[in-house]
Amino acid sequence: MRVLPALVLAVLFMPCLHAQQLATALEYRLYPNPAHDKVVLEIPEASVVMLEIYNLQGQLVLGGPVLRGSNTISVGNLPAGVYVFRMQGKDGEIATERLLKE
């Protein structure tokens, strides 16, 4: 039986933090959640953000750049389910958010 050092165990079992807590430089607001036809992604800072939307099978279903301000994203053509929004800021910071599409 292999024993892992305590430091490694502490890293492996650290509680997960929300993406916004980890990447404080990338501020955003995504609503409504759950969504039906569209969602709004608000980005207050002056930065271009790359947005990728994945289904739970890990397939990229939508993606592209979004700009500062209010961005309306159509999700009406997506099947109902859970999707992961992955946003990457200009400095490489990453945030993820789950969205329920009804």
Steps between C-alpha positions, in 0.01 A plus 500: 500500500634841399471788749474854370670780691268722703572800279386315189185382676421855606526619140296211363214551743477878518144627467414641158456872473261668261674625188422862584683456833808367323507745212400826664629696200231349277171640619175405331129446552302229317119501513229372498588159633310281420455634147256437215591689180785734591745591773674827569871507581608830652870580513573829679872524429652620175626169374424256224398163633487173310183307579456128446182309583525125553235233549551235767658267246784753468401608149543865408153621393558877473798729523657828406614836637282716721568864579464730796141579589183299450514204259179313412563137408234294329462153651154427359637248250677295769323195645388522862776405741801626692775693324835632615596855407880543490630854476864600457614858554769688315754424774427126495269490801226238471152482646236232459130505568231236465178589321175307504318525167131415534 
